[in-house]
């Protein structure tokens, strides 16, 4: 699980899992990282011991990917991680909110996947998409998010079949609860965190929903992603690694 001499693309790199992945790959010897996020200040604070290209933009904007092919030359690995959350019942979900979530989580993932696979056609490579256990287990109130992640997991399987002849492996990871800032956009969590504190709110949720009784850290997920990117997972493609503490059992 070493990445010496390698170039990797990471979207949603300013915080959460994406930030942890960038730090983990750099620590494992990656030579060059291309980091994409809408959060310019967040990317600016990410200081790494390797060459870094910071790209500020929305992954769902096709113009972003039109201007990036030169930067992606020689790409070895890609982590499709940018995403947004939402919580609403179907009957109360505004269509604009549905489109906002699907735009980032699915359209943006498609555009990132397409650009990465094109860059890897001549030499192969590995790609990991951040899905979610919400795309496997149905829960009330997460229609847009769950649908986007379920579709992403199927997209990964199609990409694995299409990429195999070129030596491109494509996998997904499906965590359940992860202690990331994305939860701050979920009203139920935000209200509880304000009442009892953020860490206590995470512990309370994990105790109710997860047999192992805790949520993952971003660093734990990053290490699992590194495994899927690395030669240690050499014959694994089209797989969804469910890392959910037993949530979907």
C-alpha positions, 0 to 999 in steps of 0.5 A, a space after each residue: 500500500 505504497 504510492 511512490 511515484 504515483 499521481 492521484 486525483 481526489 475530489 471533495 478533498 477539502 474536508 472529511 474523507 477526501 481530506 483524509 485520503 489526500 493526507 494518507 496518500 501523501 504519507 504513503 509516498 504519492 508524488 503528485 495529488 490533484 485535489 478538487 473542491 468548491 471550498 478554496 479556503 479548505 483546500 488552502 489549509 491542506 499542506 502536504 509533503 508532495 506536489 499538489 495541484 488545487 482545483 477550485 470548482 464544482 464536480 458537476 460542472 462539465 466545464 471543469 473537466 473540459 479544462 483538466 485533461 492536461 492536468 490528468 496526464 499520467 493519472 494512476 489513481 482517482 478517488 471520487 469522493 465529492 458529495 452532499 447530503 440531504 434529509 427529507 421525506 419524499 412528499 416534502 422533498 423539493 425537486 430543486 433539492 433532489 436535483 442538487 443532491 443528484 447533481 453532485 453525487 451522481 452527475 459529478 461522480 459520472 463526470 469525474 469517472 469519465 475524465 479519470 477513465 479517459 486519462 487511464 486508457 493507455 496505462 491502466 489505473 485504479 479508481 474508488 468511489 465513495 458510496 454509502 450504506 444508505 444506498 443499500 439499506 432503505 431508511 425514511 428521509 434519505 430518498 435523494 441521498 440514498 438513490 444517488 449512492 445506489 446509482 453510484 454503486 451500479 455505475 461503478 460496476 458498469 465502469 469496472 466491466 468497461 475499464 477491465 480491458 484497459 487495466 482499469 480497476 473500479 471499486 466503491 466503498 460504502 461506509 455507514 456513519 462517518 464522523 465528517 462535516 457532511 452531517 452538519 447539513 442534516 437537521 436532525 443531527 445538527 439539532 442534537 449536536 447543538 443540544 448535547 455536543 457533536 461527539 455525544 451526538 455521534 455516539 448516540 446515533 452509532 449506539 442506536 444504528 450500528 452493531 459495533 456501536 461506533 461510527 468510523 473516522 475519516 482516517 479509517 475510511 481513507 486506509 480502506 480506500 488506499 487498500 482498494 487503490 493499491 496492488 494489495 487488491 490486485 484482482 478486486 474490481 466492480 466490488 462495493 466494500 461495505 464498511 458499516 460496522 454491521 449497519 446493513 445486517 
